[in-house]
Amino acid sequence: MKPDIHPDYRPVLFHDVSANAFWLIGSTIDTDKTYSHSDGKTYPYVTLDVSSASHPVYTGQERKAKTEGRVAGFNKRFAAFTSR
């Protein structure tokens, strides 16, 4: 491998601001921000709008779609006309 062409892999602190959740994981993302984590060390810092902690699909708070299909809805609406 060529030297000095690969990005720096280091621990980075990710923060989901909508759920106020933090993750410290290894990443090559480039950021100028830093943040002091609960362990007392300062890490590169990246804010996130949505993550698995706040996204409705992962938290189970998504809205359920209607279970009846188009044909069932049609039959329900026009049942009075078809029974004549």
Stockholm file with secondary structure:
# STOCKHOLM 1.0

chainA/1-84         MKPDIHPDYRPVLFHDVSANAFWLIGSTIDTDKTYSHSDGKTYPYVTLDVSSASHPVYTGQERKAKTEGRVAGFNKRFAAFTSR
#=GR chainA/1-84 SS CCTTCSCCCEEEEEEETTTTEEEEEEECCCCCCEEECTTSCEEEEEEESCCTTTCHHHHTCCCCCCSSCHHHHHHHHTHHHHTC
#=GC SS_cons        CCTTCSCCCEEEEEEETTTTEEEEEEECCCCCCEEECTTSCEEEEEEESCCTTTCHHHHTCCCCCCSSCHHHHHHHHTHHHHTC
//
